[in-house]
């Protein structure tokens, strides 16, 4: 489900692009623990563990080697 515009504003950093913010907001609203993306151009700086987001942003490789049991 696509999050409401107010939720996108409230849940996501404003420096993200308009196309990325709804995706990240949906993951946060769903209480996802991880957000898996190959989009390093837009998300690399948010992939650090101290990025202050409620879910950890990871590449598919990171997810498969670090997060998946």
Residue frames as a rotation matrix with the C-alpha (Angstrom) as fourth column:
UNK 1
0.578 0.816 0.000 0.00
0.816 -0.578 0.000 0.00
0.000 0.000 -1.000 0.00
UNK 2
-0.223 -0.647 0.729 1.32
0.582 -0.688 -0.433 3.43
0.782 0.328 0.530 -0.87
UNK 3
-0.374 0.048 -0.926 1.73
0.886 -0.275 -0.372 5.69
-0.273 -0.960 0.060 2.17
UNK 4
0.737 0.671 0.081 -0.15
0.674 -0.722 -0.156 8.97
-0.046 0.169 -0.985 2.39
UNK 5
0.289 -0.646 0.707 1.83
0.345 -0.619 -0.706 12.10
0.893 0.448 0.044 1.47
UNK 6
0.612 -0.031 0.790 1.73
-0.648 -0.592 0.479 13.22
0.453 -0.806 -0.382 5.12
UNK 7
0.908 -0.293 0.301 3.32
0.024 0.752 0.658 9.92
-0.419 -0.590 0.690 6.18
UNK 8
0.520 -0.751 0.406 6.05
0.758 0.187 -0.624 10.30
0.393 0.633 0.667 3.57
UNK 9
0.312 -0.365 0.877 6.86
-0.190 -0.929 -0.319 13.76
0.931 -0.067 -0.359 4.97
UNK 10
0.699 0.081 0.711 6.79
-0.702 -0.111 0.703 12.56
0.136 -0.991 -0.021 8.56
UNK 11
0.894 -0.201 0.399 8.71
0.000 0.892 0.451 9.30
-0.447 -0.404 0.798 8.18
UNK 12
0.548 -0.678 0.490 11.48
0.837 0.441 -0.325 9.97
0.005 0.588 0.809 5.67
UNK 13
-0.228 -0.715 -0.661 14.49
0.547 -0.656 0.520 12.27
-0.805 -0.243 0.541 5.43
UNK 14
0.668 0.589 -0.454 13.73
0.051 -0.645 -0.762 15.29
-0.742 0.486 -0.461 3.27
UNK 15
-0.033 -0.762 -0.647 16.98
-0.775 -0.389 0.498 15.02
-0.631 0.518 -0.578 1.35
UNK 16
-0.522 -0.039 0.852 15.82
0.331 0.911 0.245 11.82
-0.786 0.410 -0.463 -0.39
UNK 17
-0.970 0.173 -0.169 14.45
-0.225 -0.385 0.895 12.07
0.090 0.907 0.412 -3.89
UNK 18
-0.268 0.960 0.080 10.71
-0.929 -0.235 -0.287 12.24
-0.257 -0.152 0.955 -4.44
UNK 19
0.250 0.366 -0.896 10.71
-0.678 0.727 0.108 8.82
0.692 0.580 0.430 -6.10
UNK 20
-0.496 -0.563 -0.661 12.54
0.063 0.736 -0.674 7.13
0.866 -0.376 -0.330 -3.19
UNK 21
-0.809 0.111 0.577 10.69
-0.566 -0.410 -0.715 8.62
0.158 -0.905 0.394 -0.24
UNK 22
0.257 0.963 0.076 7.39
-0.951 0.238 0.198 6.71
0.173 -0.123 0.977 -0.71
UNK 23
0.347 -0.196 -0.917 9.27
-0.110 0.963 -0.247 3.39
0.931 0.186 0.313 -0.89
UNK 24
-0.716 -0.678 -0.165 11.19
0.132 0.100 -0.986 4.08
0.685 -0.728 0.018 2.30
UNK 25
-0.569 0.590 0.573 8.07
-0.817 -0.487 -0.309 5.43
0.097 -0.644 0.759 4.03
UNK 26
0.457 0.754 -0.473 6.16
-0.687 0.636 0.351 2.24
0.565 0.164 0.808 3.15
UNK 27
-0.029 -0.558 -0.829 8.92
0.254 0.798 -0.546 0.11
0.967 -0.227 0.118 4.68
UNK 28
-0.913 -0.317 0.256 8.99
-0.123 -0.384 -0.915 2.23
0.388 -0.867 0.312 7.84
UNK 29
-0.233 0.917 0.324 5.20
-0.958 -0.273 0.083 2.26
0.165 -0.291 0.942 8.15
UNK 30
0.560 0.417 -0.716 5.15
-0.396 0.894 0.210 -1.54
0.728 0.166 0.666 7.79
UNK 31
0.651 -0.402 0.644 7.75
-0.693 0.031 0.720 -1.74
-0.310 -0.915 -0.259 10.59
UNK 32
0.849 -0.447 -0.281 10.22
0.132 0.694 -0.707 -3.51
0.511 0.564 0.649 8.34
UNK 33
0.738 -0.656 -0.156 13.53
0.197 -0.011 0.980 -4.25
-0.645 -0.754 0.122 10.01
UNK 34
-0.432 -0.891 0.142 15.43
0.361 -0.027 0.932 -4.09
-0.826 0.454 0.333 6.72
UNK 35
0.730 0.490 -0.477 15.11
-0.257 -0.449 -0.856 -2.18
-0.633 0.747 -0.202 3.45
UNK 36
-0.060 -0.760 0.647 16.95
0.460 0.554 0.694 -4.03
-0.886 0.339 0.316 0.69
UNK 37
0.906 0.319 -0.278 18.01
-0.057 -0.559 -0.827 -2.02
-0.420 0.766 -0.488 -2.36
UNK 38
0.199 -0.849 0.489 20.67
0.936 0.313 0.162 -1.99
-0.291 0.425 0.857 -5.02
UNK 39
0.673 0.169 0.720 20.25
0.474 -0.846 -0.244 1.77
0.569 0.505 -0.649 -5.45
UNK 40
0.049 -0.764 -0.643 23.61
0.987 -0.060 0.147 2.89
-0.151 -0.642 0.752 -4.10
UNK 41
-0.570 -0.273 0.775 23.37
0.527 -0.845 0.090 6.27
0.630 0.460 0.626 -5.79
UNK 42
0.017 0.699 0.715 20.42
-0.272 -0.685 0.676 7.30
0.962 -0.206 0.178 -3.63
UNK 43
0.865 0.501 0.031 20.75
-0.195 0.278 0.941 5.17
0.462 -0.820 0.338 -0.50
UNK 44
0.175 -0.867 -0.467 24.47
0.454 0.492 -0.743 4.59
0.873 -0.082 0.480 0.15
UNK 45
-0.605 -0.478 0.637 24.82
-0.271 -0.628 -0.729 7.27
0.749 -0.613 0.250 2.81
UNK 46
0.147 0.745 0.651 21.85
-0.960 -0.052 0.277 5.77
0.240 -0.665 0.707 4.67
UNK 47
0.553 0.043 -0.832 23.34
-0.148 0.988 -0.048 2.26
0.820 0.149 0.553 4.73
UNK 48
-0.606 -0.789 0.103 25.48
-0.211 0.035 -0.977 2.93
0.767 -0.614 -0.187 7.79
UNK 49
-0.299 0.506 -0.809 24.14
0.779 0.619 0.100 1.38
0.552 -0.600 -0.579 11.00
UNK 50
-0.509 0.078 -0.857 24.04
0.682 -0.572 -0.456 4.80
-0.526 -0.817 0.238 12.69
UNK 51
-0.833 0.165 0.528 21.88
0.384 -0.515 0.766 6.35
0.399 0.841 0.366 9.96
UNK 52
-0.861 0.497 -0.111 19.04
-0.150 -0.455 -0.878 7.03
-0.487 -0.739 0.466 12.44
UNK 53
-0.334 0.802 -0.495 16.34
-0.800 0.036 0.599 5.24
0.498 0.596 0.630 10.52
UNK 54
0.147 0.464 0.874 13.99
-0.885 0.457 -0.094 2.68
-0.443 -0.759 0.477 12.08
UNK 55
0.919 0.061 0.390 15.01
0.084 0.935 -0.345 0.07
-0.386 0.349 0.854 9.50
UNK 56
-0.027 -0.999 -0.043 18.45
-0.086 -0.041 0.995 -0.90
-0.996 0.030 -0.085 8.28
UNK 57
0.811 0.221 -0.542 19.13
-0.522 -0.143 -0.841 -0.17
-0.263 0.965 -0.001 4.61
UNK 58
-0.054 -0.799 0.599 21.21
-0.213 0.595 0.775 -2.88
-0.976 -0.086 -0.202 2.96
UNK 59
-0.320 -0.099 -0.942 22.28
-0.946 0.085 0.312 -4.14
0.049 0.991 -0.121 -0.45
UNK 60
0.732 0.590 -0.341 20.97
-0.591 0.799 0.115 -7.56
0.340 0.117 0.933 -1.47
UNK 61
0.107 -0.780 -0.617 24.46
0.067 0.625 -0.778 -9.04
0.992 0.042 0.119 -0.87
UNK 62
-0.730 -0.348 0.589 24.63
-0.500 -0.316 -0.806 -7.54
0.467 -0.883 0.057 2.63
UNK 63
0.143 0.881 0.451 21.20
-0.990 0.119 0.082 -8.88
0.019 -0.458 0.889 3.46
UNK 64
0.752 0.175 -0.636 22.05
-0.322 0.939 -0.121 -12.39
0.576 0.296 0.762 2.29
UNK 65
-0.035 -0.873 -0.486 25.36
0.274 0.459 -0.845 -12.52
0.961 -0.163 0.223 4.15
UNK 66
-0.858 -0.398 0.325 24.61
-0.132 -0.441 -0.888 -10.50
0.497 -0.805 0.326 7.30
UNK 67
-0.523 0.723 0.450 20.93
-0.851 -0.418 -0.317 -10.45
-0.041 -0.549 0.835 8.11
UNK 68
0.396 0.720 -0.570 19.51
-0.745 0.614 0.259 -13.69
0.536 0.322 0.780 6.83
UNK 69
0.258 -0.276 0.926 19.83
-0.799 0.478 0.365 -16.58
-0.543 -0.834 -0.097 9.29
